Amino acid sequence: MRTETKLIKTKLGLINLAEHLGNVSQACRMMGYSRDSFYRIKELYDTGGELALKEVSRRKALPKNRVELHVEEAVVLLATEQPALGQVRASNELRKRGIFISPCGVRCVWQRHDMETFSKRLAALEAKVAQEGLILTEAQMIAMERKREKREASGEIETEHPGYLGAQDTYYVGNIKGVGRIYQQTFIDTYSKVAFAKLYDRKNAITAADMLNDKVVPFFEEQQIPLLRILIDRGTEYCGKAEYHEYELYLQIENIEHSKTKVKSPQSNGICERFHRTIQDEFYAIAFRKKLYESLESLQKDLDQWIEEYNEQRTHSGKHCFGRTPWETFVASKELATTKMIDKNYQSA
């Protein structure tokens, strides 16, 4: 309920209570109003009804104190041209153009046009692009990219077709007697939910890169769809200087972009976290009860069989799956990826 509606109901309640008790003073004490306020409210109600009880702000705008119209238009235009700029930098940028307005003045203009935050300025830019069909500048594209990365960092994954974005993570399976520590490298195509998993006795950059080289990249090459980007957490096996870090170097060689999740926020890569819970409940918990594994290879063999069933037989309720299996979703949506492959479309033209 809006605050304004609550205030009207409170004032009506005061009037009704005074009539019911037949005592204005007692009603004011119970409702926390003064007698002067009661009679003022009663007079407003008698003359104008409920609408007259609306809260009227005592602060009135002074248009003569506002900046000139051409200055206000320049501030609004800059907000869509470079939405990432704050009020101080916007003021400095306008000064370079011969328009003098303080940072506080910039913010006041933004508030009048509902553009005082970065997200609101981006929304205004998106609306303008939709209406006028503008071509985005470099600064605008960077701002849009920041918005997309922020959504991913909060757990919102933007994915348009198979291969558009993959998610990779490390899962600690456990410590098995005779085998030792077991780590699982997980990869999931965020659009189709096709998954891959490989087991290792350690976690480092080499194992993370080996997972891609052995299972993921060959799969996408076979399907003739490029893997464009990978979302990972900030573990040491995924992050480092490219010239010294095997995983970073491998991504550069394969021309795969690299996106990182928000610090200390495992939910940012929630698609992998959810898959790990599924594989723990539906595979590991059952497999370790039925069989005593003596080698990593024997466990990997059973894991590969389960992954095949997961991709090809187990229906998925993901956003793009609609109850189909991940593999069915991948096959049905391959055309989306093909139509957006600029290089091939350009060559064919």
C-alpha positions as a Markdown table, in Angstrom:
| # | Residue | x | y | z |
|---|---|---|---|---|
| 1 | Met | 0.0 | 0.0 | 0.0 |
| 2 | Arg | 1.3 | 3.5 | -0.9 |
| 3 | Thr | 2.3 | 5.8 | 2.0 |
| 4 | Glu | -0.2 | 8.4 | 0.7 |
| 5 | Thr | -3.1 | 6.0 | 1.0 |
| 6 | Lys | -2.1 | 5.0 | 4.5 |
| 7 | Leu | -2.0 | 8.7 | 5.6 |
| 8 | Ile | -5.5 | 9.2 | 4.2 |
| 9 | Lys | -6.9 | 6.2 | 6.0 |
| 10 | Thr | -5.3 | 7.3 | 9.2 |
| 11 | Lys | -6.9 | 10.7 | 9.0 |
| 12 | Leu | -10.3 | 9.1 | 8.1 |
| 13 | Gly | -9.8 | 6.8 | 11.1 |
| 14 | Leu | -9.3 | 9.9 | 13.4 |
| 15 | Ile | -12.5 | 11.5 | 12.2 |
| 16 | Asn | -14.5 | 8.3 | 12.5 |
| 17 | Leu | -13.1 | 7.6 | 16.0 |
| 18 | Ala | -14.0 | 11.1 | 17.2 |
| 19 | Glu | -17.6 | 10.6 | 16.0 |
| 20 | His | -17.8 | 7.1 | 17.6 |
| 21 | Leu | -16.5 | 8.3 | 21.0 |
| 22 | Gly | -18.2 | 11.7 | 20.8 |
| 23 | Asn | -15.0 | 13.1 | 22.3 |
| 24 | Val | -12.4 | 14.9 | 20.2 |
| 25 | Ser | -9.8 | 15.1 | 22.9 |
| 26 | Gln | -9.9 | 11.4 | 23.7 |
| 27 | Ala | -9.7 | 10.5 | 19.9 |
| 28 | Cys | -6.7 | 12.7 | 19.4 |
| 29 | Arg | -4.9 | 11.2 | 22.4 |
| 30 | Met | -5.5 | 7.7 | 21.1 |
| 31 | Met | -4.4 | 8.5 | 17.6 |
| 32 | Gly | -1.5 | 10.7 | 18.5 |
| 33 | Tyr | -2.9 | 13.9 | 16.9 |
| 34 | Ser | -3.4 | 17.4 | 18.4 |
| 35 | Arg | -6.8 | 19.1 | 18.6 |
| 36 | Asp | -5.6 | 21.7 | 16.1 |
| 37 | Ser | -4.7 | 19.0 | 13.6 |
| 38 | Phe | -8.0 | 17.3 | 14.1 |
| 39 | Tyr | -10.0 | 20.4 | 13.3 |
| 40 | Arg | -7.8 | 21.2 | 10.3 |
| 41 | Ile | -8.3 | 17.6 | 9.0 |
| 42 | Lys | -12.0 | 17.8 | 9.6 |
| 43 | Glu | -12.3 | 21.1 | 7.7 |
| 44 | Leu | -10.4 | 19.7 | 4.7 |
| 45 | Tyr | -12.6 | 16.6 | 4.7 |
| 46 | Asp | -15.8 | 18.5 | 4.9 |
| 47 | Thr | -14.9 | 20.8 | 2.0 |
| 48 | Gly | -13.1 | 18.4 | -0.3 |
| 49 | Gly | -13.7 | 14.8 | 0.8 |
| 50 | Glu | -11.0 | 12.2 | 0.8 |
| 51 | Leu | -9.0 | 13.8 | -1.9 |
| 52 | Ala | -8.5 | 16.9 | 0.2 |
| 53 | Leu | -6.7 | 14.7 | 2.8 |
| 54 | Lys | -3.8 | 14.1 | 0.5 |
| 55 | Glu | -0.4 | 15.1 | 1.9 |
| 56 | Val | 0.7 | 18.3 | 0.3 |
| 57 | Ser | 4.4 | 18.9 | 0.3 |
| 58 | Arg | 5.4 | 22.2 | 1.9 |
| 59 | Arg | 8.4 | 22.4 | -0.4 |
| 60 | Lys | 7.6 | 23.9 | -3.8 |
| 61 | Ala | 9.8 | 23.9 | -6.8 |
| 62 | Leu | 11.3 | 27.1 | -7.9 |
| 63 | Pro | 11.7 | 27.0 | -11.7 |
| 64 | Lys | 13.6 | 30.3 | -11.7 |
| 65 | Asn | 16.4 | 28.5 | -9.8 |
| 66 | Arg | 16.8 | 25.8 | -12.4 |
| 67 | Val | 19.6 | 25.8 | -15.0 |
| 68 | Glu | 18.8 | 27.1 | -18.5 |
| 69 | Leu | 17.0 | 24.8 | -20.9 |
| 70 | His | 20.0 | 24.2 | -23.2 |
| 71 | Val | 22.2 | 23.2 | -20.3 |
| 72 | Glu | 19.6 | 20.7 | -19.0 |
| 73 | Glu | 19.3 | 19.2 | -22.5 |
| 74 | Ala | 23.1 | 18.9 | -22.7 |
| 75 | Val | 23.2 | 17.1 | -19.3 |
| 76 | Val | 20.4 | 14.7 | -20.4 |
| 77 | Leu | 22.1 | 14.0 | -23.7 |
| 78 | Leu | 25.5 | 13.3 | -22.1 |
| 79 | Ala | 23.8 | 10.9 | -19.7 |
| 80 | Thr | 22.8 | 8.7 | -22.7 |
| 81 | Glu | 26.0 | 9.3 | -24.6 |
| 82 | Gln | 28.2 | 8.2 | -21.7 |
| 83 | Pro | 26.0 | 6.6 | -19.0 |
| 84 | Ala | 29.0 | 5.3 | -17.0 |
| 85 | Leu | 30.1 | 8.8 | -16.1 |
| 86 | Gly | 29.4 | 10.0 | -12.6 |
| 87 | Gln | 28.2 | 13.5 | -11.7 |
| 88 | Val | 31.7 | 14.9 | -11.2 |
| 89 | Arg | 33.1 | 13.6 | -14.5 |
| 90 | Ala | 29.9 | 14.6 | -16.3 |
| 91 | Ser | 30.4 | 18.1 | -15.0 |
| 92 | Asn | 34.0 | 18.2 | -16.1 |
| 93 | Glu | 33.1 | 16.8 | -19.5 |
| 94 | Leu | 30.4 | 19.4 | -20.0 |
| 95 | Arg | 32.9 | 22.2 | -19.0 |
| 96 | Lys | 35.1 | 21.1 | -21.9 |
| 97 | Arg | 32.2 | 21.7 | -24.2 |
| 98 | Gly | 31.7 | 25.2 | -22.8 |
| 99 | Ile | 28.7 | 24.3 | -20.6 |
| 100 | Phe | 29.2 | 25.2 | -16.9 |
| 101 | Ile | 27.2 | 23.3 | -14.3 |
| 102 | Ser | 28.3 | 21.9 | -10.9 |
| 103 | Pro | 28.3 | 18.2 | -10.1 |
| 104 | Cys | 25.3 | 18.8 | -7.8 |
| 105 | Gly | 23.5 | 20.6 | -10.6 |
| 106 | Val | 24.1 | 17.6 | -12.8 |
| 107 | Arg | 22.6 | 15.3 | -10.2 |
| 108 | Cys | 19.6 | 17.5 | -9.8 |
| 109 | Val | 18.9 | 17.4 | -13.6 |
| 110 | Trp | 19.3 | 13.6 | -13.5 |
| 111 | Gln | 16.8 | 13.3 | -10.7 |
| 112 | Arg | 14.3 | 15.4 | -12.6 |
| 113 | His | 14.6 | 13.0 | -15.5 |
| 114 | Asp | 14.8 | 9.8 | -13.4 |
| 115 | Met | 18.5 | 9.2 | -14.4 |
| 116 | Glu | 20.4 | 9.6 | -11.1 |
| 117 | Thr | 21.8 | 6.1 | -11.1 |
| 118 | Phe | 23.9 | 4.1 | -13.6 |
| 119 | Ser | 21.2 | 1.5 | -14.1 |
| 120 | Lys | 18.5 | 4.2 | -14.8 |
| 121 | Arg | 20.8 | 5.9 | -17.3 |
| 122 | Leu | 21.3 | 2.6 | -19.0 |
| 123 | Ala | 17.6 | 2.0 | -19.1 |
| 124 | Ala | 17.1 | 5.4 | -20.7 |
| 125 | Leu | 19.8 | 4.6 | -23.3 |
| 126 | Glu | 18.1 | 1.2 | -24.1 |
| 127 | Ala | 14.7 | 3.0 | -24.5 |
| 128 | Lys | 16.3 | 5.6 | -26.8 |
| 129 | Val | 18.0 | 2.8 | -28.9 |
| 130 | Ala | 14.7 | 1.0 | -29.2 |
| 131 | Gln | 12.8 | 4.1 | -30.3 |
| 132 | Glu | 15.4 | 5.7 | -32.6 |
| 133 | Gly | 17.4 | 2.7 | -33.7 |
| 134 | Leu | 20.7 | 4.3 | -32.8 |
| 135 | Ile | 24.1 | 2.7 | -33.4 |
| 136 | Leu | 25.9 | 2.3 | -30.1 |
| 137 | Thr | 29.2 | 4.1 | -29.6 |
| 138 | Glu | 32.2 | 2.5 | -27.9 |
| 139 | Ala | 31.4 | 4.2 | -24.6 |
| 140 | Gln | 27.8 | 3.0 | -24.7 |
| 141 | Met | 28.8 | -0.6 | -25.6 |
| 142 | Ile | 31.3 | -0.7 | -22.7 |
| 143 | Ala | 28.5 | 0.5 | -20.4 |
| 144 | Met | 26.1 | -2.2 | -21.7 |
| 145 | Glu | 28.9 | -4.8 | -21.1 |
| 146 | Arg | 29.3 | -3.6 | -17.5 |
| 147 | Lys | 25.6 | -4.0 | -17.0 |
| 148 | Arg | 25.7 | -7.6 | -18.4 |
| 149 | Glu | 28.7 | -8.5 | -16.2 |
| 150 | Lys | 27.0 | -7.1 | -13.1 |
| 151 | Arg | 23.9 | -9.3 | -13.8 |
| 152 | Glu | 26.1 | -12.3 | -14.2 |
| 153 | Ala | 27.9 | -11.5 | -11.0 |
| 154 | Ser | 24.5 | -11.4 | -9.2 |
| 155 | Gly | 23.6 | -14.8 | -10.6 |
| 156 | Glu | 21.7 | -13.6 | -13.7 |
| 157 | Ile | 23.2 | -15.4 | -16.7 |
| 158 | Glu | 22.7 | -13.9 | -20.2 |
| 159 | Thr | 23.0 | -16.6 | -22.8 |
| 160 | Glu | 21.6 | -16.5 | -26.4 |
| 161 | His | 22.6 | -19.7 | -28.0 |
| 162 | Pro | 24.7 | -22.9 | -27.6 |
| 163 | Gly | 28.4 | -21.9 | -27.3 |
| 164 | Tyr | 27.6 | -18.3 | -26.3 |
| 165 | Leu | 28.6 | -18.9 | -22.6 |
| 166 | Gly | 30.0 | -21.9 | -20.8 |
| 167 | Ala | 30.3 | -22.2 | -17.0 |
| 168 | Gln | 33.3 | -24.1 | -15.5 |
| 169 | Asp | 33.9 | -24.9 | -11.9 |
| 170 | Thr | 35.9 | -27.3 | -9.6 |
| 171 | Tyr | 34.0 | -29.7 | -7.4 |
| 172 | Tyr | 35.7 | -31.6 | -4.5 |
| 173 | Val | 34.4 | -35.1 | -4.6 |
| 174 | Gly | 36.2 | -36.5 | -1.6 |
| 175 | Asn | 39.1 | -38.5 | -0.3 |
| 176 | Ile | 38.8 | -42.2 | -1.1 |
| 177 | Lys | 41.1 | -44.8 | 0.5 |
| 178 | Gly | 43.6 | -46.2 | -2.0 |
| 179 | Val | 42.8 | -43.4 | -4.5 |
| 180 | Gly | 43.3 | -40.2 | -2.6 |
| 181 | Arg | 41.7 | -36.8 | -3.1 |
| 182 | Ile | 39.4 | -36.5 | -6.1 |
| 183 | Tyr | 38.5 | -33.3 | -7.8 |
| 184 | Gln | 36.0 | -32.9 | -10.6 |
| 185 | Gln | 36.3 | -30.3 | -13.4 |
| 186 | Thr | 32.8 | -29.4 | -14.5 |
| 187 | Phe | 31.7 | -27.6 | -17.7 |
| 188 | Ile | 28.1 | -26.7 | -18.6 |
| 189 | Asp | 26.8 | -25.0 | -21.7 |
| 190 | Thr | 24.5 | -22.4 | -20.1 |
| 191 | Tyr | 22.0 | -22.4 | -22.9 |
| 192 | Ser | 21.4 | -26.1 | -23.6 |
| 193 | Lys | 22.6 | -27.4 | -20.2 |
| 194 | Val | 24.8 | -30.0 | -21.9 |
| 195 | Ala | 27.4 | -31.0 | -19.3 |
| 196 | Phe | 30.9 | -32.4 | -19.2 |
| 197 | Ala | 32.9 | -33.7 | -16.2 |
| 198 | Lys | 36.4 | -35.1 | -15.7 |
| 199 | Leu | 38.1 | -36.4 | -12.5 |
| 200 | Tyr | 41.6 | -35.5 | -11.3 |
| 201 | Asp | 43.7 | -36.1 | -8.3 |
| 202 | Arg | 44.6 | -32.4 | -7.9 |
| 203 | Lys | 43.2 | -29.0 | -8.9 |
| 204 | Asn | 45.4 | -26.6 | -10.8 |
| 205 | Ala | 45.6 | -24.6 | -14.0 |
| 206 | Ile | 46.7 | -27.6 | -16.0 |
| 207 | Thr | 43.8 | -29.8 | -15.0 |
| 208 | Ala | 41.4 | -26.9 | -15.7 |
| 209 | Ala | 42.8 | -26.5 | -19.2 |
| 210 | Asp | 43.0 | -30.2 | -19.8 |
| 211 | Met | 39.3 | -30.5 | -19.2 |
| 212 | Leu | 38.6 | -28.1 | -22.0 |
| 213 | Asn | 41.1 | -29.5 | -24.3 |
| 214 | Asp | 40.0 | -33.1 | -23.8 |
| 215 | Lys | 36.2 | -32.9 | -23.8 |
| 216 | Val | 34.7 | -29.4 | -24.3 |
| 217 | Val | 36.6 | -27.8 | -27.2 |
| 218 | Pro | 36.5 | -31.0 | -29.4 |
| 219 | Phe | 32.8 | -31.3 | -28.8 |
| 220 | Phe | 32.1 | -27.8 | -30.0 |
| 221 | Glu | 34.5 | -28.3 | -33.0 |
| 222 | Glu | 32.6 | -31.4 | -33.9 |
| 223 | Gln | 29.3 | -29.6 | -33.8 |
| 224 | Gln | 30.9 | -26.7 | -35.8 |
| 225 | Ile | 29.9 | -24.2 | -33.2 |
| 226 | Pro | 32.5 | -21.9 | -31.6 |
| 227 | Leu | 32.7 | -21.6 | -27.8 |
| 228 | Leu | 32.8 | -17.8 | -27.3 |
| 229 | Arg | 33.1 | -17.3 | -23.5 |
| 230 | Ile | 33.5 | -19.1 | -20.2 |
| 231 | Leu | 32.3 | -18.0 | -16.8 |
| 232 | Ile | 34.4 | -19.1 | -13.9 |
| 233 | Asp | 35.0 | -18.3 | -10.2 |
| 234 | Arg | 38.2 | -16.6 | -9.0 |
| 235 | Gly | 40.0 | -19.8 | -8.0 |
| 236 | Thr | 43.8 | -20.0 | -8.6 |
| 237 | Glu | 43.3 | -22.8 | -11.2 |
| 238 | Tyr | 41.4 | -20.3 | -13.4 |
| 239 | Cys | 43.1 | -16.9 | -12.8 |
| 240 | Gly | 46.6 | -15.6 | -13.2 |
| 241 | Lys | 48.9 | -13.9 | -15.6 |
| 242 | Ala | 48.5 | -15.3 | -19.1 |
| 243 | Glu | 52.2 | -15.7 | -19.8 |
| 244 | Tyr | 52.7 | -17.9 | -16.7 |
| 245 | His | 49.2 | -19.5 | -16.3 |
| 246 | Glu | 48.3 | -22.5 | -18.4 |
| 247 | Tyr | 44.5 | -22.0 | -18.2 |
| 248 | Glu | 44.7 | -18.3 | -19.2 |
| 249 | Leu | 47.1 | -19.2 | -22.0 |
| 250 | Tyr | 44.9 | -21.9 | -23.3 |
| 251 | Leu | 41.9 | -19.6 | -23.5 |
| 252 | Gln | 43.9 | -17.1 | -25.4 |
| 253 | Ile | 45.1 | -19.7 | -27.9 |
| 254 | Glu | 41.5 | -20.9 | -28.5 |
| 255 | Asn | 40.2 | -17.3 | -28.6 |
| 256 | Ile | 37.7 | -17.9 | -25.8 |
| 257 | Glu | 36.7 | -14.8 | -23.7 |
| 258 | His | 37.0 | -15.0 | -19.9 |
| 259 | Ser | 34.4 | -13.8 | -17.4 |
| 260 | Lys | 34.8 | -14.0 | -13.6 |
| 261 | Thr | 32.1 | -14.1 | -11.0 |
| 262 | Lys | 31.7 | -11.7 | -8.1 |
| 263 | Val | 34.2 | -12.2 | -5.2 |
| 264 | Lys | 33.1 | -14.5 | -2.4 |
| 265 | Ser | 29.8 | -15.2 | -4.2 |
| 266 | Pro | 29.5 | -18.9 | -5.2 |
| 267 | Gln | 25.9 | -18.3 | -6.2 |
| 268 | Ser | 27.3 | -16.1 | -9.1 |
| 269 | Asn | 28.1 | -19.4 | -10.8 |
| 270 | Gly | 24.9 | -21.0 | -9.6 |
| 271 | Ile | 24.4 | -23.2 | -12.7 |
| 272 | Cys | 27.5 | -25.2 | -11.8 |
| 273 | Glu | 26.6 | -25.2 | -8.1 |
| 274 | Arg | 23.1 | -26.6 | -8.9 |
| 275 | Phe | 24.6 | -29.3 | -11.2 |
| 276 | His | 27.1 | -30.3 | -8.4 |
| 277 | Arg | 24.2 | -30.9 | -6.1 |
| 278 | Thr | 22.4 | -33.0 | -8.7 |
| 279 | Ile | 25.5 | -35.1 | -9.5 |
| 280 | Gln | 26.1 | -35.6 | -5.8 |
| 281 | Asp | 22.6 | -36.8 | -5.1 |
| 282 | Glu | 22.0 | -38.8 | -8.3 |
| 283 | Phe | 25.5 | -40.2 | -9.0 |
| 284 | Tyr | 28.1 | -40.1 | -6.2 |
| 285 | Ala | 25.8 | -40.9 | -3.3 |
| 286 | Ile | 24.6 | -44.0 | -5.1 |
| 287 | Ala | 27.8 | -45.1 | -6.7 |
| 288 | Phe | 29.9 | -45.0 | -3.5 |
| 289 | Arg | 27.2 | -47.2 | -1.8 |
| 290 | Lys | 27.2 | -49.8 | -4.5 |
| 291 | Lys | 30.8 | -50.1 | -5.4 |
| 292 | Leu | 34.3 | -49.8 | -3.9 |
| 293 | Tyr | 36.5 | -47.9 | -6.3 |
| 294 | Glu | 40.2 | -48.6 | -6.4 |
| 295 | Ser | 41.2 | -46.2 | -9.2 |
| 296 | Leu | 40.3 | -42.9 | -10.7 |
| 297 | Glu | 39.8 | -44.5 | -14.0 |
| 298 | Ser | 37.1 | -46.9 | -12.9 |
| 299 | Leu | 35.2 | -44.0 | -11.3 |
| 300 | Gln | 35.6 | -41.9 | -14.4 |
| 301 | Lys | 34.1 | -44.7 | -16.5 |
| 302 | Asp | 30.9 | -44.8 | -14.4 |
| 303 | Leu | 30.8 | -41.0 | -14.3 |
| 304 | Asp | 31.0 | -40.8 | -18.2 |
| 305 | Gln | 28.1 | -43.2 | -18.4 |
| 306 | Trp | 26.0 | -41.1 | -16.0 |
| 307 | Ile | 26.9 | -37.9 | -17.9 |
| 308 | Glu | 25.8 | -39.5 | -21.1 |
| 309 | Glu | 22.4 | -40.4 | -19.5 |
| 310 | Tyr | 22.2 | -36.8 | -18.0 |
| 311 | Asn | 22.7 | -35.2 | -21.4 |
| 312 | Glu | 20.6 | -37.6 | -23.6 |
| 313 | Gln | 17.9 | -39.1 | -21.3 |
| 314 | Arg | 17.3 | -36.9 | -18.3 |
| 315 | Thr | 14.8 | -34.1 | -19.0 |
| 316 | His | 15.7 | -30.7 | -17.8 |
| 317 | Ser | 13.5 | -27.9 | -16.5 |
| 318 | Gly | 16.0 | -25.1 | -17.4 |
| 319 | Lys | 15.0 | -21.8 | -19.0 |
| 320 | His | 15.6 | -22.9 | -22.6 |
| 321 | Cys | 15.0 | -26.6 | -22.2 |
| 322 | Phe | 11.2 | -26.7 | -21.6 |
| 323 | Gly | 11.3 | -30.2 | -20.4 |
| 324 | Arg | 13.6 | -31.5 | -23.1 |
| 325 | Thr | 16.9 | -33.2 | -22.5 |
| 326 | Pro | 20.1 | -31.0 | -22.8 |
| 327 | Trp | 21.1 | -32.8 | -26.0 |
| 328 | Glu | 17.7 | -32.2 | -27.6 |
| 329 | Thr | 17.9 | -28.6 | -26.6 |
| 330 | Phe | 21.3 | -28.3 | -28.1 |
| 331 | Val | 20.3 | -29.9 | -31.4 |
| 332 | Ala | 17.1 | -27.8 | -31.6 |
| 333 | Ser | 19.0 | -24.5 | -31.0 |
| 334 | Lys | 22.1 | -25.1 | -33.1 |
| 335 | Glu | 20.6 | -22.9 | -35.8 |
| 336 | Leu | 20.6 | -19.9 | -33.4 |
| 337 | Ala | 24.4 | -20.2 | -33.1 |
| 338 | Thr | 24.9 | -20.7 | -36.8 |
| 339 | Thr | 22.9 | -17.6 | -37.8 |
| 340 | Lys | 25.0 | -15.4 | -35.5 |
| 341 | Met | 28.4 | -16.6 | -36.7 |
| 342 | Ile | 29.5 | -13.4 | -38.4 |
| 343 | Asp | 32.7 | -14.7 | -40.0 |
| 344 | Lys | 30.9 | -17.6 | -41.8 |
| 345 | Asn | 28.0 | -15.5 | -42.8 |
| 346 | Tyr | 30.3 | -12.8 | -44.2 |
| 347 | Gln | 32.3 | -15.4 | -46.2 |
| 348 | Ser | 29.1 | -17.0 | -47.7 |
| 349 | Ala | 27.9 | -13.6 | -48.7 |
